[in-house]
Amino acid sequence: MTDKFAAATKTFEDAVTAAKQNVDGLVKAQQEQFEKASAQMLKGFDELTALAKGNVDAVVKSGTIVAKGAEEAGKQVAAYTQSSLEKGAANGKALLAVKTIQELVELQSVFAKAAVETFVKESTKLQELSLKTAKEAFAPINDRVQVTVETLSKPALSKAVAA
């Protein structure tokens, strides 16, 4: 009976040892998978951080372009306003020197025509500057949209973001 008891004990001990080895193997495999998944998530978060920094940089660059364009537009408007005031003052002096109503009407007609032509010309220049500034300001943002779409389309990052 002692041999049977010893054999049963040995079989039980072998089963416990095998179970322990299986559990240790499972724990080790899960730990490796967890570490791998953690590394992928950290890599994904690093990529997202870099992506966000690039996006902020693009917005700052775009804002700088808009500010420079607004400054240039302000200078154009100021120059046009000053020129218009000078021409208006000169026209006012000329109007005071007229001797007939016919001269007054002709002088005023020439002044009005020149003022409208100058206004249209300056408005066109300002519109062209505005379009150029808008195009240049949207370029960095457009580039970042493309980079963002490409980055978020990567499978590794998509998994990290989903987790």
Secondary structure, DSSP 8 states (H G I E B T S, - for coil): -HHHHHHHHHHHHHHHHHHHHHHHHHHHHHHHHHHHHHHHHHHHHHHHHHHHHHHHHHHHHHHHHHHHHHHHHHHHHHHHHHHHHHHHHHHHHHHHT--SHHHHHHHHHHHHHHHHHHHHHHHHHHHHHHHHHHHHHHHHHHHHHHHHHHHHHSHHHHHHHH-
